[in-house]
């Protein structure tokens, strides 16, 4: 295994997670909910960690292909690193009492497990709740797949990385350029999310709830910013929209790609 290559690729993952926090930061500023300081601190810590990993990765040059061992190491460590960075806003704000609880909440989001340790979800600021939903959405398609879209700019190939993250996917049959495939898959993912959010909004759901439930639906995870989840609305229309998009989201994305 090449530890410097692994460090270089982990720097990309931590940077993606850190920069993703700009979305909830914008929502926090819009609402004036008071969680912006914790989010800014988390972004800075995450970017510092990314910079250190990238600096370590630059110590070893001349690699362009990811071996199977490197790929499995990156995939395993990426989920741990993403959850550690993703837990920072919860912990620094005081949303949860311990970092272990914050790590659990973040890991549940990124892995689309849907479990939560929050007894009263609606009492927390919406910036952090938006981040909670966004971890679902980013993890739903896979942070690794997102990273593959920009790996060429780091001079790293990613066939084995993709195989390690998405086993059973016929990579060679889909496209010779892996980063183009990753971009297209994320494009499909974004379009489905926008369509789901739009239909929920048209039905009378607020913009915040529409986006949050679209994130959760397309990721097939289940986290909601409401204590009663979608049952809060008691609406057959919302139930059918979410059921339809959960069905499409549960289909193998290779079929969507084709």
C-alpha positions in Angstrom: 0.0 0.0 0.0 1.2 3.5 -0.8 0.4 5.6 2.3 1.3 8.9 0.5 -1.2 8.2 -2.3 -3.8 7.3 0.3 -3.1 10.6 2.2 -3.4 12.6 -1.1 -6.7 11.1 -1.9 -8.0 11.5 1.6 -7.1 15.2 1.4 -9.6 15.5 -1.5 -12.4 13.7 0.5 -11.9 15.9 3.6 -11.9 19.0 1.4 -15.2 18.0 -0.3 -16.8 17.5 3.1 -15.5 20.7 4.5 -16.6 22.8 1.5 -20.0 21.2 1.6 -20.6 23.0 4.9 -20.9 26.2 3.0 -24.5 25.3 2.1 -25.6 25.0 5.8 -23.5 28.1 6.6 -25.5 30.1 4.0 -28.8 28.8 5.5 -27.6 29.7 9.0 -26.8 33.2 8.0 -30.2 33.5 6.3 -32.0 32.3 9.4 -29.7 34.0 11.9 -29.9 30.8 13.9 -26.6 31.3 15.7 -24.9 28.1 14.6 -22.7 29.8 12.0 -19.6 30.1 14.3 -19.5 26.3 14.8 -19.9 25.7 11.1 -17.1 28.1 10.2 -14.8 26.6 12.8 -15.6 23.1 11.3 -14.8 24.3 7.8 -11.5 25.7 8.9 -10.5 22.6 10.8 -11.5 20.4 7.9 -9.5 22.4 5.4 -6.5 22.4 7.7 -6.7 18.6 7.9 -7.1 18.4 4.1 -4.0 20.7 3.6 -1.9 18.5 5.9 -2.9 15.3 4.2 -2.2 16.9 0.8 1.2 18.1 1.9 2.0 14.5 3.1 0.8 13.1 -0.2 3.1 15.3 -2.2 6.1 13.8 -0.6 5.8 10.8 -3.0 5.5 11.5 -6.7 5.3 9.5 -9.8 2.1 7.5 -9.2 -0.9 7.6 -11.4 -2.8 4.4 -10.7 -4.6 3.2 -7.6 -3.8 -0.4 -6.6 -6.5 -2.6 -5.1 -4.9 -2.2 -1.6 -4.8 1.6 -1.9 -8.4 1.6 -3.1 -9.8 -0.4 -0.1 -7.7 1.7 2.3 -9.0 5.0 0.8 -12.7 3.8 0.8 -12.5 2.6 4.4 -10.7 5.6 5.8 -12.8 8.1 3.8 -16.0 7.2 5.6 -14.2 7.6 9.0 -12.5 10.9 8.0 -15.8 12.3 6.5 -17.7 11.4 9.6 -15.1 12.9 11.9 -15.1 16.2 10.0 -18.9 16.0 9.6 -19.3 15.6 13.4 -17.6 18.9 14.2 -20.5 21.2 13.7 -22.7 19.2 16.0 -20.1 19.0 18.7 -18.7 22.5 18.5 -22.2 24.0 18.7 -23.2 21.8 21.6 -26.0 20.1 19.7 -24.9 16.8 21.2 -22.9 16.5 24.5 -20.0 14.3 23.4 -18.0 13.9 20.2 -18.9 10.2 20.1 -22.6 11.2 19.8 -21.7 13.7 17.1 -19.7 11.1 15.2 -22.6 8.6 15.4 -25.0 11.3 14.0 -22.6 12.1 11.2 -21.8 8.5 10.3 -25.5 7.7 10.3 -25.9 10.5 7.8 -23.1 9.7 5.4 -23.9 6.0 5.4 -27.6 6.7 4.9 -28.4 4.5 8.0 -31.1 6.9 9.2 -30.5 6.3 12.9 -30.4 9.3 15.2 -29.6 10.1 18.9 -31.6 13.4 18.8 -34.7 13.1 21.0 -36.2 16.4 19.8 -35.1 17.3 16.3 -37.1 20.4 15.8 -35.5 22.3 18.7 -32.1 22.5 16.9 -31.0 25.3 14.6 -31.9 24.8 10.9 -28.3 25.4 9.7 -27.2 22.2 11.6 -30.4 20.4 10.5 -29.6 21.3 6.9 -26.1 19.9 7.4 -27.6 16.7 8.8 -29.8 16.3 5.7 -26.9 17.1 3.4 -24.7 14.4 4.9 -27.4 12.0 3.9 -27.4 13.3 0.3 -23.6 13.4 -0.2 -23.3 9.9 1.3 -26.2 8.6 -0.8 -24.3 8.7 -4.1 -21.0 8.3 -2.3 -18.2 10.7 -1.4 -15.9 8.5 -3.4 -17.9 8.8 -6.6 -17.9 12.6 -6.1 -14.1 12.5 -5.6 -13.7 10.4 -8.8 -15.1 13.4 -10.8 -12.1 15.5 -9.8 -9.3 12.9 -9.3 -7.8 13.6 -12.8 -6.9 17.0 -11.5 -4.7 15.3 -8.9 -3.1 13.1 -11.5 -4.6 9.9 -10.0 -6.5 7.1 -11.8 -9.5 5.6 -10.1 -10.7 2.3 -11.6 -9.8 0.2 -8.6 -11.2 2.9 -6.3 -14.5 2.8 -8.0 -14.6 -1.0 -7.9 -13.9 -0.9 -4.1 -16.6 1.7 -3.5 -19.3 0.2 -5.8 -18.7 -3.6 -6.1 -20.5 -5.3 -9.0 -20.5 -2.2 -11.2 -19.4 -3.0 -14.8 -17.1 0.0 -15.1 -15.4 -1.0 -18.4 -18.7 -1.4 -20.2 -20.0 2.0 -19.2 -17.2 4.5 -20.2 -13.5 4.5 -20.7 -13.2 7.8 -18.8 -14.2 7.2 -15.2 -14.4 10.8 -14.1 -16.9 11.5 -16.9 -19.1 8.7 -15.7 -18.9 10.0 -12.1 -20.0 13.4 -13.3 -22.9 12.0 -15.2 -24.1 9.9 -12.3 -24.0 12.9 -10.0 -25.8 14.9 -12.7 -28.6 12.3 -12.6 -28.6 12.4 -8.8 -28.9 16.2 -8.7 -31.7 16.2 -11.3 -33.7 13.7 -9.3 -33.2 15.7 -6.1 -34.3 18.9 -7.8 -37.4 17.2 -9.2 -38.3 15.7 -5.8 -37.9 19.0 -4.0 -39.9 20.9 -6.6 -42.8 18.5 -6.4 -42.8 18.7 -2.6 -42.6 22.5 -2.7 -45.5 22.7 -5.2 -47.6 20.6 -2.9 -47.2 23.2 -0.1 -44.1 22.1 1.8 -41.7 24.8 2.9 -38.5 25.3 0.9 -36.4 24.1 3.8 -38.5 21.0 4.4 -38.7 20.3 0.6 -34.9 20.2 0.3 -34.4 18.3 3.5 -36.9 15.6 2.5 -35.6 15.5 -1.1 -32.1 14.8 0.3 -33.4 12.1 2.5 -35.6 10.5 -0.2 -33.0 10.4 -3.0 -30.4 9.1 -0.6 -33.0 6.5 0.6 -31.9 7.3 4.2 -34.8 8.6 6.1 -33.5 11.5 8.2 -36.0 14.3 8.6 -35.9 17.8 10.2 -39.3 17.0 11.8 -40.0 14.8 14.8 -42.8 13.0 13.0 -40.9 13.0 9.7 -43.3 13.1 6.7 -46.2 12.1 9.0 -46.1 15.7 10.2 -48.0 16.7 7.1 -50.5 13.9 7.0 -50.7 14.3 3.2 -51.3 11.5 0.7 -49.7 13.7 -2.0 -46.4 13.9 -0.1 -46.5 10.2 0.7 -46.9 9.3 -3.0 -44.2 11.7 -4.2 -41.7 10.4 -1.7 -42.7 6.8 -2.5 -42.2 7.3 -6.2 -38.8 8.9 -5.8 -37.6 6.3 -3.3 -38.5 3.7 -5.9 -36.5 5.4 -8.6 -33.6 6.0 -6.2 -33.5 2.4 -5.2 -33.0 1.3 -8.8 -29.4 0.5 -9.8 -27.9 3.7 -11.1 -26.3 1.8 -13.9 -29.8 1.6 -15.4 -30.3 5.4 -15.0 -26.9 5.9 -16.7 -27.8 3.8 -19.7 
